[in-house]
Structure formats: structure tokens, C-alpha cells
Amino acid sequence: MSSTLAGWLQAVALVGALALCYRPLGDYIAKLLTTAKHLRVERGLYRVIGVDGDADQRWPSYLRSVLAFSAVSLLFLYLLQRTQQWLLLSVDNKAVEAHTAWNTAVSFVTNTNWQSYSGESTMGHLVQMAGLAVQNFVSAAVGIAIVAALIRGFTRNRTDRIGNFWVDLTRIVLRLLLPLSIVFALVLVANGVIQNFHGFHDIATLGGDTQSIPGGPVASQEAIKELGTNGGGFFNANSAHPFENPNGFTNWLEIFLLLVISFALPRTFGKMVGDNRQGYAIVAVMGLFWVASAALMTLAEQHHGGAALQAAGGAMEGKEQRFGIAASSLFATSTTLTSTGAVDAAHDSLTPFGGGLTIFNMMLGEIAPGGTGSGLYGMLILAIVAVFVAGLMVGRTPEYLGKKLGSREMKFASLYILTTPTIVLVGTGLAMALPGERAGMLNSGAHGFSEVLYAFTSASNNNGSAFGGITVNTEWYDTTLGLAMLFGRFLPMVFVLALAGSLAQQQPVPATPGTLPTHKPLFVGLLSGVVLIVVGLTYFPALALGPIAEGLH
Amino acid sequence: MSSTLTPTPVETTEAAAPHRVSGGLLDPKLILSSLPDAVKKLDPRVMVKNPVMFVVEVGSVVTTVSAIANPSVFAWAITIWLWLTTVFANLAEAVAEGRGKAQADTLRRTKTDTTARRLLNWPAAQDEEEVSATALQLGDHVVVEAGQIIPGDGDVVEGVASVDESAITGESAPVIRESGGDRSAVTGGTKVLSDRIVVKISSEPGKTFIDRMIALVEGASRQKTPNEIALNILLASLTIVFLIAVVTLQPMATFAGAPQSMIVLVALVVALIPTTIGALLSAIGIAGMDRLVQRNVLAMSGRAVEAAGDVNTLLLDKTGTITLGNRQAAEFQPAKGVSVDELADAAQLSSLADETPEGRSIVVLAKTEYGLRARAQGELTHATWVPFTAQTRMSGVDLDEADGVHSVRKGAAGSVTNWVTENGGTVGKDVAELVDGISAAGGTPLLVASRIGAKAPRALGVIYLKDVVKEGMKERFDELRRMGIKTIMITGDNPLTAKAIAEEAGVDDFLAEATPEDKMALIKKEQEGGKLVAMTGDGTNDAPALAQADVGVAMNTGTMAAKEAGNMVDLDSNPTKLIEIVEIGKQLLITRGALTTFSIANDVAKYFAIIPAMFASVYPGLGHLNIMALHSPTSAITSAIIFNALVIIGLIPLALRGVKYRPSDASSLLRRNIGVYGFGGLIVPFIGIKLIDLVVQFIPGLS
């Protein structure tokens, strides 16, 4: 079977599997977010942390909880890395350097999982399991909690309560992420992903050299790495490493896992607002971008000019032989469209347009389908912008799901769409203006610029994948990229929660034939156009100087 | 019920009254006369209120400085066109305001210095003194006689007069103003044509209706509406994003080996930020108010106009809005053994002395349907006419014939039945059934009976009076339904009658036997469900409901209380206009949305013009993006900026007129507007920039 055909079959199987999960998983998440019943273990937890599980919070209080929880997580993770040499299971790793520890702590708390270090030679098993893996769970849960609060803004009327963060967080971890992770960790182990507490094994290779083979509890971390759209690899090579991703099936499964929750959340949204068609419209836009991007990426990688590339049947540099071009393209597309950032190929070696696509995918704001929760709230914000402009064109004060989009709502939506581009562009601009930081680039010219642009795009959008090439484990990059991740994650959350609070207070407007329908193909097209134009217009000059300049001859 | 003294409001067409400034779209004279205003608005303190155009102005200053420092044809070309962009934006606003000013001037002319005859001790004494109208205080009494101008707003407290209100309404037919009731309000600046009235002044000096009108049409009291603010926020954030995109572009460009000049960077910012909508936004708002003024509707705030576009429920008074003012005879239904012709003849005879509209309609029906010539009262000798009175509720005639007195009576079923029984006759069961049948169908039955000599009178049959629904109303309501607007008919009729008319007119719902309290309750109920309600009203007892409604249109013929309570006043006092007001509100929002879409879509072409111009020198591959094949980098950038400026001028007429609006459902409206303004906005600049480039390339220094 040719690799192209295999790629097609994988893609079709992927769409089928995601479609199968859409309803049950989406409904399940909706149920766990809305039910009044607590599990016994949850009640116990609430008692321990001193939370009234039945009391909902106002948006500022919800936000304070999110920020407090994340701040404590950040501090804990930082200290854990700085003191690992004295703790158990350090596997002979030293204390992580201050700037790396800061960058990594921010990275995992913000669901970015940007790694300026090499996993196997920096982090001991304890940090991996008690630090990084835990954040893989809770940072993903925080994203879903935020979108739950936003959806409640739409569903609730005349109230200032948008839910309880602690309840949302607990339920999402206990009822959703943990069970799924356990199941899929076992599946991964069954397919060859390692799970042990070994350190390095020195073995003699066939060629007579010695090689150091790392061990570790990989499978348990691998499942949530994909499910929670985290992407932080146990090993430096991430999902290109055979212990993380041994074969074609695990590769397919990992793509599936990193997409499944984000693609099911629109169903949760539709279910919660009481109109499943709204969910279909949103998932259609997400799917459209994902399919188009995957197709373009495969095209770019397979039909690249150049004699060597043609002889190899496409751009094979930096790709794993066991996955091939099509599956690697699918992985690269999915990981950059979901804020996962796991990689099974070197993005630096993608063709100019292929690499450009990965950057563009992230620039979309991680919304198609995006990170767990964050993808949906990002898309809903763009939907609000689309509804605002389109709503005017049907001659009414714009309203989305019965809630009017007035100046307050537009203020928060505008601030949201302003935040990430500002961080990306200012960060990249600064890096290009400082001669010392430019020196970190491996390549010169357009490609070198793409490396820096990629780094800031990835960090600000909480993706976490790297183009490679550029040396980022410096104090400057660790600090600035850390700030980019931090602001890129939490500033939008502030605006989303404020928006949720503002929406929840409204009295809904009944829908009439004069109301803009937000569940029809026309709206799907419109929203896609707004996503494309709002993003495209902002980043076009930067893209022109990077991948476009490189790709056009 | 409306007073019979008031002439029924004339159905006005869309055309404005003769003395008003019509919608003359872009009178070159108006542009010229607005130019000084446009330049005056360059004051940064004024400009800063419009963030998008303020950025353009700052950019113009920056390019001016760098053009002086490093003069070149290109630098000056960009500088000049950037300043023109700013001026054009101000021009749009100035033109929109200019049209209002012209109207205000007309109004101001009516505000000539009037002297008032103030009554010192009214009503105890009739002593008067002459004071200036501006010295009148709230609660003063003034006397006005034929030929004099009413010195201030107030209510007639004594007398009746015909008043010429054409100064305000543009309607030349005089109206009657009388003390007491709902027709007591008079407006300062209008002229008494006959008789003498005493007016109690109800406004403070400088705050009269005319003063407010002038302020409104001039836009002096204009405040940004909620939706305008929301849009401004979005535009401001887009401006910031593009500003950041361009500022951070410089280090990236420097790295690429192509640092850009200040001129080019400013040009890129201006090309990208949404200048088209930014320039036209306030003009759109002013023009929306102005379009209402042209239809003789005064909106007290822009907020009200916007709310009109959002209205979910229209409360429409039956009489005058849905039906013609009066009931009309529709059919003669004879009793058993009586021919229709006989009934028609009797009905006509008995109605000759009935001067009410109903009575006249009977004569008309007899003539048109049965060919009975209307007989003049004089041609029948020996006739004693019994005119219609409110007490007897009957009219008729007694004819002195050879065989005795022939009496014919027509009137309310109860009254005529009484007349028949009092004179020894009986009304047959069949006639009673006819009467009930008409009542059940929502009509009004009038009984016709006759008596010859001393014989017992007999009932001849029944005249079917019905409300006549205005032509085209059903279609209008269907249209409203498609727009998602529910119509509720308000009437004092009994539920049965109301239901029949509601069905015939095609309204969605009705409120029968409506009291002002019922109206109020209905509005509150609708609003509780999140709906916006619009209504018209004229009486003092409508005032609370008018105030409660989201859009309350007071009739100019109404009381001062009603006019104060509503947020719009219809000078033509035509309740049907409510529908037009809703359409204008929608059109206003659509125009904003359409131009925003157009403005953003324009950016795509501008990128294709400017980006290759900036970077093709270092990355020749980017030359492929020059799909318009523009002549040179400088001509490309200049063309984009010129297009950007000219498109503002080109769209001023559209901003003032509003985009075309056809009532339809949201989906088809959206499809059409995205097609025209979204895709149009993508394509037009490609053509425009190319055409400008074809000219500009011949300018030395730009090629």
C-alpha cells in the first residue's frame, strides 16, 4: 500500500472515529457540566479544599479561582524542578536552571508545553509524573472549565453566577480526563509504548557502538499529552520517538486523541444551549479548516519541487520513515490546529508552504478545533465578531443565541482578538530588533525569521511545538516566551469570563424570522471568512517575510 | 374616537413636503459649502473622538514632517492624499450635518421674535400686557387671536381656533385646536387663522418644541448610540491590531534587508485600518435621523432610531392605521318579503339627513350598488327631516304623502327596535337574526324600518356597516412577519368585532376593549419576554404607554403630554408611518454593517498592492503577489492610498441614502449584503487600484 493511500485511509478513519465520538462524548461532557449531583469522592474533595460544591460564583470570583489555582500550580512546578535532585526518582538529573524551570512551569500550567529543554536529560521521573503530567490534566481541565463558564453565559439569564470553578475542574479531571487517559494509556502500552521506572540503559548496538536507551513512565503521560492537547513530550523527540509513538497505529491513535475532546465540545455547546444545530455549525467551521489545512499540507509536502524531493516521493527530510508523508502531514496539521504541539516530524524541515501552514494554523488562534476548551471559546469569540458584523447587515442590534452584543460584549471580544496577535508580533518584533537574540537563529533570511515567528506564535497561542533550529534555551527566550505563554493564556481567559458574566446578566431576546440564523451553512461560510480574514489580515506582512517569501520563487 | 373637528390625517407619500430639503444626495453646492466645516473638524480635539480617523490624521502629520525633511514626489503624493483622506471623512460628516442645518434654518425662520399678549390675572380678569415671547414663563397665560403667532408651546385652556402648523409639519391644511381633550396642544411658532384662544404656556423659554427640533436636526444634541459605540470599539481594536502589525513589521523588514521609510509604513497603516467605515460612521447615524426628518418624523434620540430597527412587536391602533377612519356600509340585508331595492331606497332616504361618515357611506352604497341617485333634501317637498343625533341614534324622514305620513327610520338596532315597538309594531325574528349575524361577524348592524300612516311600522332589513381595512395592509403585515415583527391591533371594539377585523387585516394578535392600562400591561408583558415594542399614540392617557414602549411615536396632533412621553413625533400624525420608521431603523444598521464589511474586505487587495511593493526588492518571489501588475512600488502604494481616499467620497451618497432595503427575512438579507458588500469589497479595490495605477504611473517621480 502506498503511503499516500495509507494517508487517505487514515484520514477517513479519523473523520469517522471523530464523528462517532461527537455525540456521546459531547453529551457526556454537557451532562457532567450541568448535573447537580456530586460523586462521593468529589464531595470529599470539596470538604478538603473548603469549597461549597453547590454555590456558583460570579465571574470575578471564578476568575480569581482560576488565577489562584494556576499561580499555585506554577509555583509548585517551579519548586519541584528546582529541588528535584533531592527528591525521589530524579534519575540523576540536576536541579533545572532557573530560567528553564520558569519557562517550563509556565509552559505546562498554560497548557502550552513548550519545551526549551530535552525531556530525557533534564527532568526526573518525579517531575514528569507529579509535576508535568498533573499539569497536563489540570491545565486541560481549566480550558474546559472556562468554556463551560462562557456557555453558561449564553444559557443563563438575569444572573451574575457562571458556575463554580472548583466543581468544574474536579469533575472534568475525575469524570472525563482520568478515565479516558487510563483506558488509552493501556491501549498505548499494548501497542508498544513503554511504561517503567528505569533510568538509562547502556546497550551495545549492532554496529559495535554503545547507546544509552532511556526508560520512564511514558504511556501514562502520553495519553493525557494528546487528550489534553498538551503536547509536552517525555522525550526530546516527542512523538517522533519510538518509545512514545512506536508505529502507524499509535500515530493514528495519537492524532485521534489530540482531536477528540476539542471536536466533541461543540456538541457540548449545542447541548447546553439547547440547540444542537448551533454545535453542528461550529464544528463544521472547525472541520472545514482542519480538512483544508491537512489537504494543503499534504499537497505542499508531496509535490514540492526539487530533484531530491521528487526522487524520495516528496519532502521526506525530518519525517519518520515509519509514518510517511501523509500521516506526518496529518499529524502536523492536527497538532498545530489544536494547541497540542506534539510533533512526529521536524517542522523546521517542512517545505516552506508546509511550514507556513503550521504557523498559520497556530495564528488562527487555535480554534479549529483548538485546545481543550480554549479552542471552543476562541471560536465562540470569533463567532461573536462574525455575528456582530452580520447582525448589523440584517438590520438588528446583533444578538447571538438570544444575547445582545452591545458595547460591553464587543469590548471583551475585541480585547480578546487583540491580545494574541499583539503578543506574537511584539515578541517577534523585539527578537528581530535585538541583535543578540537574532544570533540564536540557525538559519538566515526568510527561514531564520520563520523560526522566530514560529516560536512566538507557538508560545502566545499556547501550542508548544517548535520549528526547531533556533536556540531558545537562553535566558532571554525562556523569559519572553514564558511571558508570551502566560499572557497568551490568561489575558484571553479574563476577557472570556468577563464576557460570560456580561452575557449571563442579560434577558434573552426571542428569536424571530428577523434574527440572524447562526446554524445555517451561510453562517458557517461567514464565520470561516471572518476567521480567515481577521487572522490573515493581521499576520499577512509577517507571513510574507517568512514562509511566503521563502516559498515563492 | 377622534374628534370630528380634526381633518383626517392625509396619507402622505414618501416625498417630503415642498419646503423641506429633499434627499438631494450629493448636491455639489452642499459639498462646497461643507468644505470649511470639514477643514475645521481637523482640530485634533474633535478628531480624537473618531479613533480610526485620528490615527490617519496623526499619520498625515508624520508624513508631512518626513516629506519636508526628505522631499520627493512620492512623499508629497502620499502626504497630500492622507490629508485628503482625513478631509474627506470630515466632509462626509459635514455634508450630513449640512443637510440638517438647512432644515434647521427653515425652522429658525419661524422663530422670529414674537410678542406675546400675556394675561395677568386670568381667568379672574382679562388684563393683558405685551411681553417678548422669550420672556414667557412656565404657567403663563397668553391670548392669541386670528392672524397672530402663538408665542410658545402650551395647551389651549379657552376657546377653539384653526391653526396653521405648516411651519412645523409642512402640511398646509389648518388644524383645529380647542380647549380640553386631546386636541389642546399648540406649538410655538404656529399661526392662529381664526378665532381667539387662551393658551397656558407649558415650556420654558429656549426649550420649546421648535428649539428642540432645531437642535435635533442640526445634530447638536447628537450622542453616540449604543450600537455605534459597540462598532467603534471593534473598529478601534482593529486599528490597534494593524498599528501593531505595522510597527512590529519594521524590525522584521530590517532583518530581511528592506527597512521601510516612515512614509511607506504610515501608508500601510492607513490602508489597513478600517478608514472607510471609520470615515462614514457618524455620517450614517446623522443621515439616519435625517431620513426620518424627511418623512416628517422627529426622533428625540439616535437610540430610538436604532431601537426601531430591533422592534419585535408593533402595537397599531385600529382606527386610522389599519382601517380607514370610519365604518362604511357594505351591504343591505332585507327582511323576509322585502326586496333589496326597497330596502336600499328606504336606507337612502333615511340617510339623507345623516351627515356622519357612516350615513354618507349608505348613500354612496345605494348609488354604486343599486343605481339610486342621491336625492337632494330640497327636491322632496313635504318632507320633515329627522337628523341623526347622538341621543336618538337614529335618522330618517317623514314624507307627507296622500295616504298619510310615510316615516322611514334608520339607526342603531336598539333604537330603531324601540321605535318600532313603541309604535305598535314588532321586529321579526328573521331581522333579529340578521342583526346578530352582522354583530357576530364584527360588523355594525343598522336597522331600517318604515311606517305608513297609522299602520304598525315594519322592519325592512339591516344595513351592514363594517370597518374597511386599508388597502395593502395585509401585504404590509405579511412583510413585517417575514421581518420577524409581530403586529398587535389595539381597538376599543368588543372582542368579536376586533377578532373579525384582525383576521381580515391579517394582524397577528389584537387587544379588544383596550384601556390605557391594558395597553400598558401588554407592553410590559412583551418586554418581559425580551421583546422591543413600538407604538403610536396621541392622547394624554397614552402617555405612560408611550413612555414605556421602546419606540413611542406621538402624533403631532396629540397632546403635549403624549409628545413629551414618546421618543418620536410624527408631524404628519400618520400612524401607518410606524412601519416606515422600523424600516429606517433597520436600514441604518444595515448600512453600518455593510460598510464595515466592505471596509475590511478592501484590505485584501491593498495587501496585494503594498506588500510586494515593500519587499519584492529583497524577496523577488513576492513579486508574484503583485497580481494587479502595478507599475512600480511607488505607484502601487500611491494608488492604494488614492483609492482609499476616493472610496470615501464615492460612498458618501450611500452612507447618506442608506443601503437598499427590501423587507425580507434575515437569511436573504444577509446573503444579499454579503454578496454585494463582502464580495464587492474584495473585488472592487483590485479594479480601482489598477485603474488609478494606470494613471498615476505617468506622474514623473512615481514611475
HADDOCK unambig.tbl for C-alpha pairs under 7 A between the chains (distance, minus, plus):
assign (segid A and resid 389 and name CA) (segid B and resid 593 and name CA) 5.37 0.50 0.50
assign (segid A and resid 390 and name CA) (segid B and resid 593 and name CA) 6.66 0.50 0.50
assign (segid A and resid 390 and name CA) (segid B and resid 670 and name CA) 6.79 0.50 0.50
assign (segid A and resid 392 and name CA) (segid B and resid 589 and name CA) 5.12 0.50 0.50
assign (segid A and resid 392 and name CA) (segid B and resid 590 and name CA) 5.11 0.50 0.50
assign (segid A and resid 392 and name CA) (segid B and resid 592 and name CA) 6.74 0.50 0.50
assign (segid A and resid 392 and name CA) (segid B and resid 593 and name CA) 4.61 0.50 0.50
assign (segid A and resid 393 and name CA) (segid B and resid 589 and name CA) 6.70 0.50 0.50
assign (segid A and resid 393 and name CA) (segid B and resid 590 and name CA) 4.17 0.50 0.50
assign (segid A and resid 393 and name CA) (segid B and resid 593 and name CA) 4.77 0.50 0.50
assign (segid A and resid 393 and name CA) (segid B and resid 594 and name CA) 5.82 0.50 0.50
assign (segid A and resid 393 and name CA) (segid B and resid 670 and name CA) 6.01 0.50 0.50
assign (segid A and resid 393 and name CA) (segid B and resid 673 and name CA) 6.53 0.50 0.50
assign (segid A and resid 394 and name CA) (segid B and resid 590 and name CA) 5.95 0.50 0.50
assign (segid A and resid 394 and name CA) (segid B and resid 666 and name CA) 5.37 0.50 0.50
assign (segid A and resid 394 and name CA) (segid B and resid 669 and name CA) 5.63 0.50 0.50
assign (segid A and resid 394 and name CA) (segid B and resid 670 and name CA) 5.68 0.50 0.50
assign (segid A and resid 395 and name CA) (segid B and resid 309 and name CA) 6.16 0.50 0.50
assign (segid A and resid 395 and name CA) (segid B and resid 586 and name CA) 4.06 0.50 0.50
assign (segid A and resid 395 and name CA) (segid B and resid 587 and name CA) 6.11 0.50 0.50
assign (segid A and resid 395 and name CA) (segid B and resid 589 and name CA) 4.96 0.50 0.50
assign (segid A and resid 395 and name CA) (segid B and resid 590 and name CA) 4.75 0.50 0.50
assign (segid A and resid 396 and name CA) (segid B and resid 309 and name CA) 5.57 0.50 0.50
assign (segid A and resid 396 and name CA) (segid B and resid 310 and name CA) 5.05 0.50 0.50
assign (segid A and resid 396 and name CA) (segid B and resid 586 and name CA) 6.15 0.50 0.50
assign (segid A and resid 396 and name CA) (segid B and resid 589 and name CA) 6.41 0.50 0.50
assign (segid A and resid 397 and name CA) (segid B and resid 227 and name CA) 6.79 0.50 0.50
assign (segid A and resid 397 and name CA) (segid B and resid 310 and name CA) 6.21 0.50 0.50
assign (segid A and resid 406 and name CA) (segid B and resid 226 and name CA) 6.74 0.50 0.50
assign (segid A and resid 406 and name CA) (segid B and resid 227 and name CA) 6.33 0.50 0.50
assign (segid A and resid 406 and name CA) (segid B and resid 230 and name CA) 5.69 0.50 0.50
assign (segid A and resid 407 and name CA) (segid B and resid 226 and name CA) 6.50 0.50 0.50
assign (segid A and resid 407 and name CA) (segid B and resid 227 and name CA) 6.82 0.50 0.50
assign (segid A and resid 407 and name CA) (segid B and resid 229 and name CA) 5.95 0.50 0.50
assign (segid A and resid 407 and name CA) (segid B and resid 230 and name CA) 3.80 0.50 0.50
assign (segid A and resid 410 and name CA) (segid B and resid 230 and name CA) 5.80 0.50 0.50
assign (segid A and resid 410 and name CA) (segid B and resid 233 and name CA) 6.76 0.50 0.50
assign (segid A and resid 410 and name CA) (segid B and resid 234 and name CA) 6.53 0.50 0.50
assign (segid A and resid 411 and name CA) (segid B and resid 233 and name CA) 6.11 0.50 0.50
assign (segid A and resid 414 and name CA) (segid B and resid 234 and name CA) 5.73 0.50 0.50
assign (segid A and resid 414 and name CA) (segid B and resid 237 and name CA) 5.87 0.50 0.50
assign (segid A and resid 418 and name CA) (segid B and resid 237 and name CA) 6.49 0.50 0.50
assign (segid A and resid 418 and name CA) (segid B and resid 241 and name CA) 6.08 0.50 0.50
assign (segid A and resid 422 and name CA) (segid B and resid 241 and name CA) 6.82 0.50 0.50
assign (segid A and resid 422 and name CA) (segid B and resid 244 and name CA) 6.57 0.50 0.50
assign (segid A and resid 425 and name CA) (segid B and resid 245 and name CA) 6.44 0.50 0.50
assign (segid A and resid 425 and name CA) (segid B and resid 248 and name CA) 5.99 0.50 0.50
assign (segid A and resid 426 and name CA) (segid B and resid 248 and name CA) 5.95 0.50 0.50
assign (segid A and resid 429 and name CA) (segid B and resid 248 and name CA) 4.78 0.50 0.50
assign (segid A and resid 429 and name CA) (segid B and resid 249 and name CA) 6.77 0.50 0.50
assign (segid A and resid 429 and name CA) (segid B and resid 251 and name CA) 5.59 0.50 0.50
assign (segid A and resid 429 and name CA) (segid B and resid 252 and name CA) 6.10 0.50 0.50
assign (segid A and resid 432 and name CA) (segid B and resid 251 and name CA) 5.60 0.50 0.50
assign (segid A and resid 432 and name CA) (segid B and resid 252 and name CA) 5.83 0.50 0.50
assign (segid A and resid 432 and name CA) (segid B and resid 255 and name CA) 6.57 0.50 0.50
assign (segid A and resid 433 and name CA) (segid B and resid 251 and name CA) 5.14 0.50 0.50
assign (segid A and resid 445 and name CA) (segid B and resid 256 and name CA) 6.24 0.50 0.50
assign (segid A and resid 507 and name CA) (segid B and resid 530 and name CA) 5.92 0.50 0.50
assign (segid A and resid 508 and name CA) (segid B and resid 530 and name CA) 5.80 0.50 0.50
assign (segid A and resid 509 and name CA) (segid B and resid 530 and name CA) 4.68 0.50 0.50
assign (segid A and resid 509 and name CA) (segid B and resid 531 and name CA) 6.13 0.50 0.50
assign (segid A and resid 510 and name CA) (segid B and resid 530 and name CA) 6.54 0.50 0.50
assign (segid A and resid 510 and name CA) (segid B and resid 531 and name CA) 6.91 0.50 0.50
assign (segid A and resid 512 and name CA) (segid B and resid 484 and name CA) 4.72 0.50 0.50
assign (segid A and resid 513 and name CA) (segid B and resid 482 and name CA) 6.01 0.50 0.50
assign (segid A and resid 513 and name CA) (segid B and resid 483 and name CA) 5.91 0.50 0.50
assign (segid A and resid 513 and name CA) (segid B and resid 484 and name CA) 4.36 0.50 0.50
assign (segid A and resid 513 and name CA) (segid B and resid 665 and name CA) 5.63 0.50 0.50
assign (segid A and resid 513 and name CA) (segid B and resid 666 and name CA) 6.42 0.50 0.50
assign (segid A and resid 514 and name CA) (segid B and resid 482 and name CA) 6.92 0.50 0.50
assign (segid A and resid 514 and name CA) (segid B and resid 483 and name CA) 4.57 0.50 0.50
assign (segid A and resid 514 and name CA) (segid B and resid 484 and name CA) 4.24 0.50 0.50
assign (segid A and resid 514 and name CA) (segid B and resid 665 and name CA) 5.29 0.50 0.50
assign (segid A and resid 514 and name CA) (segid B and resid 666 and name CA) 4.86 0.50 0.50
assign (segid A and resid 515 and name CA) (segid B and resid 666 and name CA) 5.86 0.50 0.50
assign (segid A and resid 516 and name CA) (segid B and resid 666 and name CA) 5.36 0.50 0.50
assign (segid A and resid 516 and name CA) (segid B and resid 667 and name CA) 6.65 0.50 0.50
assign (segid A and resid 517 and name CA) (segid B and resid 667 and name CA) 6.89 0.50 0.50
assign (segid A and resid 538 and name CA) (segid B and resid 241 and name CA) 6.80 0.50 0.50
assign (segid A and resid 538 and name CA) (segid B and resid 242 and name CA) 6.37 0.50 0.50
assign (segid A and resid 538 and name CA) (segid B and resid 245 and name CA) 6.36 0.50 0.50
assign (segid A and resid 541 and name CA) (segid B and resid 611 and name CA) 6.80 0.50 0.50
assign (segid A and resid 542 and name CA) (segid B and resid 249 and name CA) 6.77 0.50 0.50
assign (segid A and resid 549 and name CA) (segid B and resid 619 and name CA) 5.88 0.50 0.50
assign (segid A and resid 549 and name CA) (segid B and resid 621 and name CA) 6.07 0.50 0.50
assign (segid A and resid 549 and name CA) (segid B and resid 622 and name CA) 5.81 0.50 0.50
assign (segid A and resid 552 and name CA) (segid B and resid 621 and name CA) 4.52 0.50 0.50
assign (segid A and resid 552 and name CA) (segid B and resid 622 and name CA) 6.33 0.50 0.50
assign (segid A and resid 553 and name CA) (segid B and resid 621 and name CA) 4.25 0.50 0.50
